[in-house]
Amino acid sequence: MAANDPNGRNKWNKTRPVGADVTFLSDNEGTDAQGRQSQVVRDEYPSRVDEVTDSLIYLGWAELGATVDDPRWKIRRIQQVGSVWEQKYAGGEEVYRFRWDQRSMLNYE
């Protein structure tokens, strides 16, 4: 369970003014104290980690408010093949359009 600040937000979420050099979520958070439009941004820590075996790990990043069955996840598979560790994204892209509960059935490129 994620820890929340007194306002109920996940303490790892941050807000930055629109136009800053960051990756934004689709959720618009309104304006900041100076009246500038702001959106929620996330640190690059995964929302979920599934260590299936010693040689297979799934990492998942979710959009704000997404549940495991929402198609709003970016999923990366890390797999050891021989002595090499391969890191691939679901669908071959870093996009938030997959379901966490289907991670083992997705195509990774």
C-alpha positions in Angstrom: 0.0 0.0 0.0 1.4 3.4 -0.9 2.0 5.9 1.8 -0.1 9.1 1.5 0.7 12.7 2.5 -1.9 14.6 4.6 -3.7 15.6 1.4 -4.3 12.0 0.4 -1.8 12.0 -2.4 0.8 9.3 -2.8 3.9 10.8 -1.2 6.1 9.8 -4.2 4.0 11.8 -6.7 5.1 15.3 -7.5 3.6 18.2 -9.4 5.5 20.4 -11.8 4.4 23.3 -14.0 3.3 22.4 -17.5 6.1 22.9 -19.9 8.8 21.6 -17.6 11.0 18.9 -19.1 9.3 15.9 -17.5 6.9 13.1 -18.5 3.4 13.8 -17.4 0.4 11.6 -16.7 -2.9 12.3 -18.3 -4.5 13.5 -15.1 -4.6 17.3 -14.8 -4.2 18.5 -11.2 -5.4 22.1 -11.8 -3.1 25.0 -10.8 -0.2 25.4 -8.4 0.2 28.2 -5.7 1.3 30.7 -8.4 -1.7 30.0 -10.6 0.2 28.0 -13.2 -1.3 24.8 -14.6 0.2 21.7 -13.2 0.0 18.0 -13.8 1.0 14.9 -11.8 4.4 13.4 -12.6 5.8 10.3 -11.3 9.3 9.2 -10.3 10.6 6.3 -12.3 10.1 3.8 -9.5 7.8 0.9 -10.6 4.4 0.7 -9.0 4.7 -3.1 -8.9 7.5 -5.7 -9.0 6.8 -9.4 -9.6 9.9 -11.6 -9.1 8.5 -14.8 -10.7 11.8 -16.7 -10.6 15.5 -15.9 -10.1 15.7 -15.2 -13.9 12.3 -13.6 -14.6 11.1 -10.3 -13.2 8.2 -8.0 -14.3 8.2 -4.3 -13.5 5.0 -2.3 -13.8 4.3 1.5 -13.8 0.7 2.5 -13.4 -1.2 5.7 -14.3 -2.6 7.4 -11.3 -5.6 5.5 -9.9 -5.2 2.5 -12.2 -6.1 -0.9 -10.8 -4.4 -4.2 -11.9 -7.2 -4.8 -14.5 -7.1 -1.4 -16.1 -5.3 -1.0 -19.4 -3.2 1.8 -18.0 0.1 0.1 -17.2 3.6 0.2 -18.7 5.2 -3.2 -18.2 8.9 -4.3 -18.6 10.0 -7.9 -18.5 13.6 -8.6 -17.3 14.7 -12.1 -18.2 17.9 -14.0 -18.1 18.7 -15.8 -21.3 22.0 -17.8 -20.8 24.4 -15.3 -19.2 22.6 -12.2 -20.7 19.8 -10.3 -19.0 17.2 -9.0 -21.5 14.9 -6.0 -20.8 11.9 -5.7 -23.0 8.7 -3.7 -22.9 5.2 -5.1 -23.5 4.3 -4.5 -27.1 7.8 -3.2 -27.7 6.9 0.3 -26.5 7.1 2.3 -23.3 3.4 3.1 -23.2 0.6 3.0 -20.6 -1.9 0.7 -22.4 -1.5 -2.8 -20.9 -3.1 -4.6 -17.9 -0.8 -5.7 -15.0 -2.9 -8.8 -14.5 -2.1 -10.0 -18.0 1.7 -9.4 -17.8 2.7 -13.0 -18.3 0.5 -13.3 -21.5 1.8 -10.2 -23.3 4.2 -10.0 -26.2 7.6 -8.4 -25.2 9.8 -6.9 -27.9 
